[in-house]
Amino acid sequence: GFKVIDLGSSPGSWTQVAVDYVKSPPAKPTVLAVDKAKMFEVPGAGFILGDITDENIRIEISEFFEMNPVDVILSDMAPNFEGDTDLDHIGIASLN
């Protein structure tokens, strides 16, 4: 019954692990995957295609969980690295 968000979820491996671990039911998933890239459907997980920095996507996430708090946030997100340490640091910091 734990509620889990998997940010940067594509291709879906950690989503599958989370679904198995919390026994998320396919009929009413407690795991939500979010990514800018498409991924295959994972039974027991919801999926939102979009950018977590978009306020509308964050609203969709809140609505998925019916405005309730979540138990775990997984994140495998990373910015596109530019090779400039200052810009790369800003990209990582903004994701945090």
Number of C-alpha atoms within 10 A of each C-alpha: 13 14 19 24 24 23 21 22 26 21 15 21 11 18 29 19 11 25 24 14 11 15 15 22 15 14 9 10 20 23 32 25 28 26 21 14 13 15 17 9 14 17 16 21 24 19 24 21 15 17 16 19 10 9 10 12 16 16 12 14 20 14 11 17 17 9 11 10 10 14 10 13 12 15 16 11 16 12 13 9 12 10 8 8 10 9 12 16 12 12 16 14 10 10 12 9
